[in-house]
Amino acid sequence: MTRASHANDISRTPGTISGEQTGVNDAIAVMVTRAVGSMTALYVALAFIGEWMVLATWGPLRGVDPYPFPFLLFLDNVVQLVLCLVILVGQRVLSASADRRAVRTYEHAEAIFQQVAALQRHLDQHDRALSRGVSLLESSPHPWIERHRVQEPPQAADQAVTVNDRIAAWLTQRLGTMWAFYLASGTQVAWIVLARVGIQRVDPYPFAFMSFLSTLAQLIFMIVIMVGQDVLDRAANRRSEQTFLDGEAILYECRRMEVRLTAQDRIIASLTDYINVQVAERLAQAIHDTYGAVHEGGMRAAVARSQVPGGAVFLGSWDELPEEFKESNRAQAREIGERLAAIGCIMVPTVDSALDFAFDDDEVHLLARLEHERWMDERTAQGFEFGPVRGERIRPDLVPWERLSDEARMRNMQAVRRIPDILDRAGFQVLRMSSPACRCC
């Protein structure tokens, strides 16, 4: 699996030492390290040594291990040797864990860079759409992104560059295992048992030769540990440097996207102004013209019967319409886009006049109720009041939708069904972006 494909399958959880264990021995090494590497273990060791020295000086252990406590010294060397092996095992486990987490961090950063590149390409498309193919902002990706793709994640083995480093790494790999720990512990116990039963007579109690070998091994192991620690430090520094550069590149790309979005905001704002002013004006005029075309016969008859004084105002041209009614039409026009979005539709400049569009019954009912609520808010703000008989500032329809008469509801729904025609007059059409869904009115 390549890193590019693996980036889509990266872990969703942070890496931990316990999560990086590969076997029973590694788990035992971690458990022993945690148990021994604690202040409690230090207090127990100091208490044991102090009590042993007291008992060997003035107590019953005086005949077994008198000053300078040769058996205690032997036991101390054995424990130190075992602890050195535990440290080597822990160092190997930590190194392997750090290597795996470095790869994981590398893959996470690569996945982020891929997402950033996709977002930048998306912004390029916006640039071309908003500025007729001319880039709004000339900028280039952070140079580290390309270097990151051709540079491997830092590994501890890569930092062992000298012969001595490689020897230390080889010793750590061979000795830093629980099998070496088991072998050393078993050898120590067997050496003592064989000496006590008389089979081994070369190094009798208090086992001076074994103490010498343990001290020598400790010296070697401590030096190997220090060399390994230096290698781990260099690897950690490289990982830290890479993480820093990753973060710097990500921050740079975020700022670059912010600058580009700010530049696009200015154009979008100007386009929005155009829509709010120019398009709303065209739609408002189309609303007036459609209203006049639909009601012309009835309005003229009502005026002739003097039932609607001044009704001819509604039938005049847009330029002759009083500003109050113009603004009412503009308010209605500005709401059309939002109303269409509520049912999963949008208005766009006419792209295909042959496309036929019609609202379903649920959509008509919902849009009619929304338009009635908008009209009520508008009239209330203008000082209109409810009254059973229509007057200059009295409207009988100034009631909630639930209390509106069937006739008034029908008028609202008929007005909704005329929206596609209104948009067509202004050079727009309705496109459905999603299938009609069940809507509660």
DRENDO-1510 file (C-alpha; in Angstrom, 1 decimal, always signed):
<recs>
REC; n; res; u; v; w
REC; 1; MET; +0.0; +0.0; +0.0 .
REC; 2; THR; +1.4; +3.4; -1.0 .
REC; 3; ARG; +1.5; +6.3; +1.4 .
REC; 4; ALA; -0.9; +8.3; -0.8 .
REC; 5; SER; -3.5; +5.5; -0.6 .
REC; 6; HIS; -2.7; +4.8; +3.1 .
REC; 7; ALA; -3.3; +8.4; +3.9 .
REC; 8; ASN; -7.1; +7.7; +3.5 .
REC; 9; ASP; -6.9; +4.9; +6.0 .
REC; 10; ILE; -4.9; +6.6; +8.8 .
REC; 11; SER; -5.5; +5.9; +12.4 .
REC; 12; ARG; -8.2; +8.0; +14.1 .
REC; 13; THR; -6.6; +7.5; +17.6 .
REC; 14; PRO; -3.3; +9.0; +19.0 .
REC; 15; GLY; -0.4; +6.6; +19.3 .
REC; 16; THR; +0.6; +5.4; +22.8 .
REC; 17; ILE; +3.4; +3.1; +24.0 .
REC; 18; SER; +0.8; +0.5; +25.1 .
REC; 19; GLY; -0.8; +0.6; +21.7 .
REC; 20; GLU; +2.6; +0.1; +19.9 .
REC; 21; GLN; +3.5; -3.2; +21.8 .
REC; 22; THR; +4.1; -6.0; +19.3 .
REC; 23; GLY; +4.2; -9.1; +21.6 .
REC; 24; VAL; +4.1; -10.6; +25.1 .
REC; 25; ASN; +7.7; -9.8; +25.8 .
REC; 26; ASP; +7.3; -6.1; +24.9 .
REC; 27; ALA; +4.3; -6.0; +27.2 .
REC; 28; ILE; +6.3; -7.5; +30.0 .
REC; 29; ALA; +9.2; -5.1; +29.4 .
REC; 30; VAL; +6.8; -2.1; +29.6 .
REC; 31; MET; +5.2; -3.5; +32.8 .
REC; 32; VAL; +8.7; -4.1; +34.4 .
REC; 33; THR; +9.9; -0.7; +33.4 .
REC; 34; ARG; +6.8; +1.0; +34.9 .
REC; 35; ALA; +7.1; -1.0; +38.1 .
REC; 36; VAL; +10.8; -0.5; +38.6 .
REC; 37; GLY; +10.9; +3.1; +37.2 .
REC; 38; SER; +8.9; +4.6; +40.0 .
REC; 39; MET; +9.7; +6.4; +43.3 .
REC; 40; THR; +8.0; +3.5; +45.1 .
REC; 41; ALA; +10.6; +1.1; +43.8 .
REC; 42; LEU; +13.3; +3.5; +44.9 .
REC; 43; TYR; +11.9; +3.7; +48.4 .
REC; 44; VAL; +11.6; -0.1; +48.6 .
REC; 45; ALA; +15.2; -0.5; +47.4 .
REC; 46; LEU; +16.6; +2.0; +49.9 .
REC; 47; ALA; +14.6; +0.5; +52.8 .
REC; 48; PHE; +15.8; -3.0; +51.9 .
REC; 49; ILE; +19.5; -2.0; +51.6 .
REC; 50; GLY; +19.3; +0.0; +54.9 .
REC; 51; GLU; +17.6; -2.8; +56.8 .
REC; 52; TRP; +20.1; -5.4; +55.4 .
REC; 53; MET; +23.1; -3.2; +56.5 .
REC; 54; VAL; +21.7; -2.8; +60.0 .
REC; 55; LEU; +21.0; -6.6; +60.3 .
REC; 56; ALA; +24.4; -7.5; +58.9 .
REC; 57; THR; +26.2; -5.1; +61.3 .
REC; 58; TRP; +24.3; -5.6; +64.5 .
REC; 59; GLY; +21.8; -8.3; +63.8 .
REC; 60; PRO; +21.4; -12.0; +62.7 .
REC; 61; LEU; +23.0; -11.4; +59.3 .
REC; 62; ARG; +26.3; -10.4; +60.8 .
REC; 63; GLY; +27.7; -13.9; +60.4 .
REC; 64; VAL; +26.3; -14.3; +56.8 .
REC; 65; ASP; +27.2; -11.0; +55.2 .
REC; 66; PRO; +29.4; -8.8; +57.5 .
REC; 67; TYR; +30.9; -5.4; +56.5 .
REC; 68; PRO; +31.7; -4.6; +53.7 .
REC; 69; PHE; +28.6; -6.7; +52.8 .
REC; 70; PRO; +30.0; -8.8; +49.9 .
REC; 71; PHE; +26.7; -10.6; +49.3 .
REC; 72; LEU; +24.7; -7.4; +49.2 .
REC; 73; LEU; +27.3; -6.0; +46.8 .
REC; 74; PHE; +26.9; -9.1; +44.6 .
REC; 75; LEU; +23.1; -8.8; +44.8 .
REC; 76; ASP; +23.3; -5.1; +43.9 .
REC; 77; ASN; +25.5; -5.9; +40.8 .
REC; 78; VAL; +23.0; -8.6; +39.7 .
REC; 79; VAL; +20.0; -6.3; +40.0 .
REC; 80; GLN; +21.9; -3.5; +38.2 .
REC; 81; LEU; +22.8; -5.8; +35.4 .
REC; 82; VAL; +19.2; -6.9; +35.1 .
REC; 83; LEU; +18.0; -3.3; +35.2 .
REC; 84; CYS; +20.5; -2.4; +32.4 .
REC; 85; LEU; +18.9; -5.1; +30.3 .
REC; 86; VAL; +15.4; -3.8; +31.1 .
REC; 87; ILE; +16.5; -0.3; +30.1 .
REC; 88; LEU; +17.8; -1.6; +26.8 .
REC; 89; VAL; +14.6; -3.4; +26.2 .
REC; 90; GLY; +12.6; -0.3; +27.0 .
REC; 91; GLN; +14.9; +1.8; +24.8 .
REC; 92; ARG; +14.3; -0.6; +21.9 .
REC; 93; VAL; +10.5; -0.5; +22.4 .
REC; 94; LEU; +10.5; +3.3; +22.7 .
REC; 95; SER; +12.6; +3.6; +19.5 .
REC; 96; ALA; +10.2; +1.3; +17.6 .
REC; 97; SER; +7.2; +3.1; +19.0 .
REC; 98; ALA; +8.6; +6.5; +18.1 .
REC; 99; ASP; +9.4; +5.2; +14.5 .
REC; 100; ARG; +5.9; +4.0; +14.0 .
REC; 101; ARG; +4.4; +7.3; +15.4 .
REC; 102; ALA; +6.7; +9.2; +13.1 .
REC; 103; VAL; +5.3; +7.4; +10.1 .
REC; 104; ARG; +1.8; +8.0; +11.4 .
REC; 105; THR; +2.5; +11.7; +11.8 .
REC; 106; TYR; +4.0; +11.8; +8.4 .
REC; 107; GLU; +0.9; +10.2; +6.9 .
REC; 108; HIS; -1.4; +12.6; +8.8 .
REC; 109; ALA; +0.6; +15.6; +7.5 .
REC; 110; GLU; +0.5; +14.2; +3.9 .
REC; 111; ALA; -3.3; +13.7; +4.2 .
REC; 112; ILE; -3.7; +17.3; +5.3 .
REC; 113; PHE; -1.5; +18.6; +2.5 .
REC; 114; GLN; -3.7; +16.6; +0.0 .
REC; 115; GLN; -6.8; +18.2; +1.4 .
REC; 116; VAL; -5.1; +21.7; +1.3 .
REC; 117; ALA; -4.2; +21.1; -2.3 .
REC; 118; ALA; -7.7; +20.1; -3.2 .
REC; 119; LEU; -9.1; +23.2; -1.4 .
REC; 120; GLN; -6.6; +25.4; -3.3 .
REC; 121; ARG; -7.7; +23.9; -6.6 .
REC; 122; HIS; -11.3; +24.6; -5.6 .
REC; 123; LEU; -10.3; +28.2; -5.0 .
REC; 124; ASP; -8.6; +28.3; -8.4 .
REC; 125; GLN; -12.0; +27.4; -9.9 .
REC; 126; HIS; -13.7; +30.1; -8.0 .
REC; 127; ASP; -11.0; +32.6; -9.2 .
REC; 128; ARG; -11.7; +31.7; -12.8 .
REC; 129; ALA; -15.4; +31.9; -12.3 .
REC; 130; LEU; -15.3; +35.2; -10.4 .
REC; 131; SER; -12.7; +37.0; -12.4 .
REC; 132; ARG; -13.1; +35.6; -15.9 .
REC; 133; GLY; -10.0; +33.4; -15.8 .
REC; 134; VAL; -7.6; +35.9; -14.2 .
REC; 135; SER; -6.2; +34.8; -10.9 .
REC; 136; LEU; -7.3; +37.0; -8.0 .
REC; 137; LEU; -4.1; +36.4; -6.1 .
REC; 138; GLU; -0.7; +35.2; -7.4 .
REC; 139; SER; +0.8; +32.8; -4.8 .
REC; 140; SER; +2.5; +29.5; -4.6 .
REC; 141; PRO; +2.4; +26.6; -2.2 .
REC; 142; HIS; +4.8; +26.5; +0.7 .
REC; 143; PRO; +8.1; +24.9; -0.5 .
REC; 144; TRP; +8.1; +22.4; +2.4 .
REC; 145; ILE; +5.0; +20.6; +1.0 .
REC; 146; GLU; +6.9; +19.3; -2.1 .
REC; 147; ARG; +10.0; +18.4; +0.0 .
REC; 148; HIS; +7.7; +16.6; +2.5 .
REC; 149; ARG; +6.5; +14.3; -0.3 .
REC; 150; VAL; +10.0; +13.2; -1.4 .
REC; 151; GLN; +11.4; +12.9; +2.1 .
REC; 152; GLU; +11.0; +9.9; +4.2 .
REC; 153; PRO; +9.8; +10.2; +7.9 .
REC; 154; PRO; +12.7; +10.2; +10.4 .
REC; 155; GLN; +13.6; +6.8; +11.8 .
REC; 156; ALA; +16.0; +6.1; +14.6 .
REC; 157; ALA; +18.0; +3.7; +12.4 .
REC; 158; ASP; +18.7; +6.5; +9.9 .
REC; 159; GLN; +20.5; +8.5; +12.7 .
REC; 160; ALA; +23.1; +5.7; +13.3 .
REC; 161; VAL; +25.5; +7.2; +10.7 .
REC; 162; THR; +28.9; +6.2; +12.2 .
REC; 163; VAL; +30.4; +2.8; +12.7 .
REC; 164; ASN; +30.1; +3.1; +16.5 .
REC; 165; ASP; +26.5; +4.2; +16.2 .
REC; 166; ARG; +25.7; +1.1; +14.1 .
REC; 167; ILE; +27.6; -1.2; +16.6 .
REC; 168; ALA; +25.6; +0.3; +19.4 .
REC; 169; ALA; +22.3; -0.1; +17.4 .
REC; 170; TRP; +23.3; -3.7; +16.7 .
REC; 171; LEU; +24.0; -4.4; +20.4 .
REC; 172; THR; +20.7; -2.7; +21.4 .
REC; 173; GLN; +18.7; -4.9; +19.0 .
REC; 174; ARG; +20.4; -8.1; +20.2 .
REC; 175; LEU; +20.6; -7.3; +24.0 .
REC; 176; GLY; +17.5; -5.1; +24.2 .
REC; 177; THR; +15.1; -8.1; +24.3 .
REC; 178; MET; +13.3; -9.9; +27.1 .
REC; 179; TRP; +15.1; -13.1; +26.0 .
REC; 180; ALA; +18.4; -11.5; +26.9 .
REC; 181; PHE; +16.8; -10.4; +30.2 .
REC; 182; TYR; +15.5; -14.0; +30.8 .
REC; 183; LEU; +19.0; -15.4; +30.0 .
REC; 184; ALA; +20.8; -13.0; +32.3 .
REC; 185; SER; +18.4; -13.6; +35.2 .
REC; 186; GLY; +18.5; -17.4; +34.7 .
REC; 187; THR; +22.3; -17.4; +34.4 .
REC; 188; GLN; +22.7; -15.5; +37.7 .
REC; 189; VAL; +20.3; -17.8; +39.5 .
REC; 190; ALA; +21.8; -21.0; +38.1 .
REC; 191; TRP; +25.3; -19.8; +39.0 .
REC; 192; ILE; +24.3; -19.3; +42.6 .
REC; 193; VAL; +22.4; -22.6; +42.8 .
REC; 194; LEU; +25.3; -24.5; +41.3 .
REC; 195; ALA; +27.7; -22.9; +43.7 .
REC; 196; ARG; +25.5; -23.7; +46.7 .
REC; 197; VAL; +25.2; -27.4; +45.8 .
REC; 198; GLY; +28.9; -27.7; +45.1 .
REC; 199; ILE; +28.9; -28.3; +41.4 .
REC; 200; GLN; +30.4; -24.9; +40.6 .
REC; 201; ARG; +33.5; -24.4; +42.7 .
REC; 202; VAL; +35.3; -21.7; +40.7 .
REC; 203; ASP; +33.3; -18.8; +42.2 .
REC; 204; PRO; +32.0; -19.8; +45.7 .
REC; 205; TYR; +30.0; -17.5; +48.0 .
REC; 206; PRO; +30.1; -14.4; +48.0 .
REC; 207; PHE; +30.5; -15.0; +44.2 .
REC; 208; ALA; +33.3; -12.4; +43.5 .
REC; 209; PHE; +33.8; -13.5; +39.9 .
REC; 210; MET; +30.1; -13.1; +39.1 .
REC; 211; SER; +30.1; -9.7; +40.7 .
REC; 212; PHE; +33.1; -8.7; +38.6 .
REC; 213; LEU; +31.4; -9.9; +35.4 .
REC; 214; SER; +28.2; -8.1; +36.4 .
REC; 215; THR; +30.1; -4.9; +37.0 .
REC; 216; LEU; +31.9; -5.2; +33.6 .
REC; 217; ALA; +28.7; -5.9; +31.8 .
REC; 218; GLN; +27.0; -3.0; +33.5 .
REC; 219; LEU; +29.8; -0.7; +32.3 .
REC; 220; ILE; +29.4; -1.9; +28.7 .
REC; 221; PHE; +25.6; -1.7; +28.8 .
REC; 222; MET; +25.6; +1.8; +30.3 .
REC; 223; ILE; +27.8; +3.1; +27.5 .
REC; 224; VAL; +25.6; +1.3; +24.9 .
REC; 225; ILE; +22.6; +2.9; +26.5 .
REC; 226; MET; +24.2; +6.4; +26.3 .
REC; 227; VAL; +25.1; +5.9; +22.7 .
REC; 228; GLY; +21.6; +4.7; +21.9 .
REC; 229; GLN; +20.2; +7.7; +23.8 .
REC; 230; ASP; +22.2; +10.0; +21.7 .
REC; 231; VAL; +20.9; +8.3; +18.5 .
REC; 232; LEU; +17.3; +8.6; +19.9 .
REC; 233; ASP; +17.9; +12.3; +20.7 .
REC; 234; ARG; +19.0; +13.0; +17.1 .
REC; 235; ALA; +16.0; +11.1; +15.7 .
REC; 236; ALA; +13.7; +13.0; +18.1 .
REC; 237; ASN; +15.2; +16.3; +16.9 .
REC; 238; ARG; +14.6; +15.4; +13.3 .
REC; 239; ARG; +11.0; +14.5; +14.1 .
REC; 240; SER; +10.6; +17.7; +16.0 .
REC; 241; GLU; +12.0; +19.6; +13.0 .
REC; 242; GLN; +9.7; +17.9; +10.6 .
REC; 243; THR; +6.7; +18.4; +12.8 .
REC; 244; PHE; +7.6; +22.1; +13.0 .
REC; 245; LEU; +7.9; +22.4; +9.3 .
REC; 246; ASP; +4.7; +20.6; +8.8 .
REC; 247; GLY; +2.9; +23.0; +11.1 .
REC; 248; GLU; +4.5; +26.0; +9.5 .
REC; 249; ALA; +3.4; +24.8; +6.0 .
REC; 250; ILE; -0.1; +24.1; +7.1 .
REC; 251; LEU; -0.4; +27.5; +8.8 .
REC; 252; TYR; +1.1; +29.2; +5.7 .
REC; 253; GLU; -1.5; +27.4; +3.5 .
REC; 254; CYS; -4.4; +28.4; +5.8 .
REC; 255; ARG; -3.3; +32.0; +5.7 .
REC; 256; ARG; -3.0; +31.8; +1.9 .
REC; 257; MET; -6.5; +30.4; +1.6 .
REC; 258; GLU; -7.7; +33.2; +4.0 .
REC; 259; VAL; -6.2; +35.9; +1.7 .
REC; 260; ARG; -7.7; +34.3; -1.4 .
REC; 261; LEU; -11.1; +34.0; +0.3 .
REC; 262; THR; -10.9; +37.7; +1.3 .
REC; 263; ALA; -10.1; +38.6; -2.3 .
REC; 264; GLN; -13.1; +36.6; -3.5 .
REC; 265; ASP; -15.3; +38.1; -0.7 .
REC; 266; ARG; -14.9; +41.5; -2.4 .
REC; 267; ILE; -16.1; +40.2; -5.7 .
REC; 268; ILE; -18.9; +38.2; -4.1 .
REC; 269; ALA; -20.0; +41.2; -2.2 .
REC; 270; SER; -20.2; +43.3; -5.4 .
REC; 271; LEU; -22.2; +40.4; -7.1 .
REC; 272; THR; -24.5; +40.3; -4.1 .
REC; 273; ASP; -25.0; +44.0; -4.3 .
REC; 274; TYR; -25.9; +43.6; -7.9 .
REC; 275; ILE; -28.3; +40.8; -7.1 .
REC; 276; ASN; -29.9; +42.7; -4.2 .
REC; 277; VAL; -30.3; +45.9; -6.3 .
REC; 278; GLN; -30.4; +45.2; -10.0 .
REC; 279; VAL; -32.0; +41.7; -9.9 .
REC; 280; ALA; -34.4; +42.6; -7.1 .
REC; 281; GLU; -35.4; +45.7; -9.1 .
REC; 282; ARG; -36.1; +43.5; -12.2 .
REC; 283; LEU; -38.0; +40.9; -10.2 .
REC; 284; ALA; -40.0; +43.6; -8.5 .
REC; 285; GLN; -41.0; +45.1; -11.8 .
REC; 286; ALA; -41.9; +41.6; -13.1 .
REC; 287; ILE; -44.1; +41.0; -10.0 .
REC; 288; HIS; -45.9; +44.3; -10.8 .
REC; 289; ASP; -46.3; +43.5; -14.5 .
REC; 290; THR; -47.5; +39.9; -13.7 .
REC; 291; TYR; -50.0; +41.2; -11.1 .
REC; 292; GLY; -51.3; +43.8; -13.6 .
REC; 293; ALA; -51.6; +41.3; -16.4 .
REC; 294; VAL; -53.6; +38.8; -14.2 .
REC; 295; HIS; -55.9; +41.4; -12.5 .
REC; 296; GLU; -56.2; +44.0; -15.2 .
REC; 297; GLY; -59.8; +43.1; -16.2 .
REC; 298; GLY; -61.1; +42.7; -12.7 .
REC; 299; MET; -59.4; +45.9; -11.4 .
REC; 300; ARG; -60.7; +48.0; -14.3 .
REC; 301; ALA; -64.3; +46.8; -13.6 .
REC; 302; ALA; -63.9; +47.5; -9.9 .
REC; 303; VAL; -62.6; +51.0; -10.7 .
REC; 304; ALA; -65.5; +51.6; -13.1 .
REC; 305; ARG; -67.9; +50.7; -10.3 .
REC; 306; SER; -66.0; +53.0; -7.9 .
REC; 307; GLN; -65.4; +50.0; -5.6 .
REC; 308; VAL; -61.6; +50.6; -5.6 .
REC; 309; PRO; -60.9; +54.3; -5.5 .
REC; 310; GLY; -57.6; +55.0; -7.1 .
REC; 311; GLY; -57.2; +51.4; -8.2 .
REC; 312; ALA; -55.8; +52.5; -11.6 .
REC; 313; VAL; -52.5; +53.1; -9.7 .
REC; 314; PHE; -51.9; +49.4; -9.6 .
REC; 315; LEU; -52.4; +49.1; -13.3 .
REC; 316; GLY; -50.1; +51.8; -14.4 .
REC; 317; SER; -46.5; +51.3; -15.5 .
REC; 318; TRP; -43.7; +50.6; -13.1 .
REC; 319; ASP; -42.5; +54.2; -13.3 .
REC; 320; GLU; -45.9; +55.5; -12.3 .
REC; 321; LEU; -46.2; +53.2; -9.3 .
REC; 322; PRO; -45.9; +55.0; -5.9 .
REC; 323; GLU; -42.7; +54.3; -4.1 .
REC; 324; GLU; -44.5; +52.6; -1.3 .
REC; 325; PHE; -45.8; +49.9; -3.6 .
REC; 326; LYS; -42.5; +49.7; -5.4 .
REC; 327; GLU; -40.8; +49.0; -2.1 .
REC; 328; SER; -43.4; +46.3; -1.3 .
REC; 329; ASN; -42.7; +44.6; -4.6 .
REC; 330; ARG; -38.9; +44.8; -4.0 .
REC; 331; ALA; -39.3; +43.2; -0.5 .
REC; 332; GLN; -41.2; +40.4; -2.1 .
REC; 333; ALA; -38.6; +40.0; -4.8 .
REC; 334; ARG; -35.7; +39.8; -2.3 .
REC; 335; GLU; -37.5; +36.9; -0.5 .
REC; 336; ILE; -38.0; +34.8; -3.6 .
REC; 337; GLY; -34.5; +33.2; -3.5 .
REC; 338; GLU; -34.8; +32.3; +0.2 .
REC; 339; ARG; -38.3; +30.9; -0.3 .
REC; 340; LEU; -37.1; +28.7; -3.2 .
REC; 341; ALA; -34.2; +27.5; -1.1 .
REC; 342; ALA; -36.7; +26.3; +1.6 .
REC; 343; ILE; -38.0; +23.8; -0.9 .
REC; 344; GLY; -34.7; +22.8; -2.4 .
REC; 345; CYS; -34.8; +25.0; -5.5 .
REC; 346; ILE; -32.8; +27.9; -6.8 .
REC; 347; MET; -33.3; +30.7; -9.3 .
REC; 348; VAL; -30.7; +31.1; -12.1 .
REC; 349; PRO; -30.5; +33.1; -15.3 .
REC; 350; THR; -32.5; +31.3; -18.0 .
REC; 351; VAL; -30.3; +28.6; -19.5 .
REC; 352; ASP; -33.1; +26.6; -21.2 .
REC; 353; SER; -36.4; +28.2; -21.8 .
REC; 354; ALA; -37.8; +24.8; -22.8 .
REC; 355; LEU; -37.5; +23.5; -19.3 .
REC; 356; ASP; -41.0; +23.5; -17.6 .
REC; 357; PHE; -41.3; +23.9; -13.8 .
REC; 358; ALA; -44.2; +23.6; -11.5 .
REC; 359; PHE; -44.5; +23.5; -7.7 .
REC; 360; ASP; -46.2; +20.5; -6.1 .
REC; 361; ASP; -49.2; +21.1; -3.8 .
REC; 362; ASP; -47.1; +20.9; -0.5 .
REC; 363; GLU; -44.6; +23.4; -1.9 .
REC; 364; VAL; -47.4; +25.8; -2.9 .
REC; 365; HIS; -49.0; +25.6; +0.5 .
REC; 366; LEU; -45.7; +26.2; +2.3 .
REC; 367; LEU; -44.6; +29.1; +0.1 .
REC; 368; ALA; -48.1; +30.7; +0.3 .
REC; 369; ARG; -48.0; +30.6; +4.1 .
REC; 370; LEU; -44.4; +32.1; +4.2 .
REC; 371; GLU; -45.4; +34.9; +1.8 .
REC; 372; HIS; -48.5; +35.7; +3.9 .
REC; 373; GLU; -46.3; +35.9; +7.0 .
REC; 374; ARG; -43.9; +38.2; +5.2 .
REC; 375; TRP; -46.8; +40.4; +4.0 .
REC; 376; MET; -48.2; +40.6; +7.6 .
REC; 377; ASP; -44.9; +41.7; +9.0 .
REC; 378; GLU; -44.5; +44.3; +6.3 .
REC; 379; ARG; -48.0; +45.7; +6.7 .
REC; 380; THR; -47.8; +45.7; +10.5 .
REC; 381; ALA; -44.5; +47.6; +10.3 .
REC; 382; GLN; -46.2; +50.2; +8.1 .
REC; 383; GLY; -48.9; +50.8; +10.6 .
REC; 384; PHE; -51.7; +48.7; +9.1 .
REC; 385; GLU; -54.3; +47.1; +11.4 .
REC; 386; PHE; -56.8; +44.4; +11.2 .
REC; 387; GLY; -60.4; +45.3; +10.4 .
REC; 388; PRO; -63.4; +43.4; +8.9 .
REC; 389; VAL; -63.8; +46.0; +6.1 .
REC; 390; ARG; -60.9; +47.1; +4.0 .
REC; 391; GLY; -59.9; +50.7; +4.5 .
REC; 392; GLU; -56.9; +53.0; +4.0 .
REC; 393; ARG; -54.9; +51.4; +6.8 .
REC; 394; ILE; -57.3; +48.5; +7.5 .
REC; 395; ARG; -56.9; +45.0; +6.1 .
REC; 396; PRO; -59.2; +42.1; +6.8 .
REC; 397; ASP; -56.5; +39.6; +5.8 .
REC; 398; LEU; -54.1; +40.8; +8.6 .
REC; 399; VAL; -54.6; +37.6; +10.6 .
REC; 400; PRO; -52.5; +34.4; +11.0 .
REC; 401; TRP; -52.5; +31.9; +8.2 .
REC; 402; GLU; -54.7; +29.5; +10.3 .
REC; 403; ARG; -57.4; +32.1; +10.6 .
REC; 404; LEU; -57.2; +33.3; +7.0 .
REC; 405; SER; -60.2; +32.7; +4.8 .
REC; 406; ASP; -60.1; +30.1; +2.1 .
REC; 407; GLU; -60.5; +32.8; -0.5 .
REC; 408; ALA; -57.5; +34.7; +0.8 .
REC; 409; ARG; -55.5; +31.5; +1.0 .
REC; 410; MET; -56.3; +30.7; -2.6 .
REC; 411; ARG; -55.1; +34.1; -3.7 .
REC; 412; ASN; -51.8; +33.5; -2.0 .
REC; 413; MET; -51.4; +30.1; -3.5 .
REC; 414; GLN; -52.2; +31.4; -7.0 .
REC; 415; ALA; -49.6; +34.1; -6.5 .
REC; 416; VAL; -47.1; +31.3; -5.7 .
REC; 417; ARG; -47.9; +29.4; -8.8 .
REC; 418; ARG; -47.1; +32.6; -10.8 .
REC; 419; ILE; -43.5; +32.7; -9.5 .
REC; 420; PRO; -42.0; +30.8; -12.5 .
REC; 421; ASP; -43.8; +33.2; -14.8 .
REC; 422; ILE; -42.5; +36.2; -12.8 .
REC; 423; LEU; -38.9; +34.9; -13.0 .
REC; 424; ASP; -39.3; +34.2; -16.7 .
REC; 425; ARG; -40.3; +37.9; -17.2 .
REC; 426; ALA; -37.1; +38.9; -15.5 .
REC; 427; GLY; -34.9; +36.5; -17.4 .
REC; 428; PHE; -34.6; +33.8; -14.7 .
REC; 429; GLN; -35.9; +30.3; -14.2 .
REC; 430; VAL; -36.3; +27.8; -11.3 .
REC; 431; LEU; -34.2; +24.7; -11.0 .
REC; 432; ARG; -34.8; +22.0; -8.5 .
REC; 433; MET; -31.7; +20.9; -6.5 .
REC; 434; SER; -33.4; +18.2; -4.5 .
REC; 435; SER; -36.5; +16.0; -4.7 .
REC; 436; PRO; -39.6; +17.3; -3.0 .
REC; 437; ALA; -39.9; +16.0; +0.5 .
REC; 438; CYS; -42.7; +15.8; +3.0 .
REC; 439; ARG; -43.0; +19.2; +4.7 .
REC; 440; CYS; -45.1; +20.2; +7.6 .
REC; 441; CYS; -47.0; +23.4; +7.1 .
</recs>
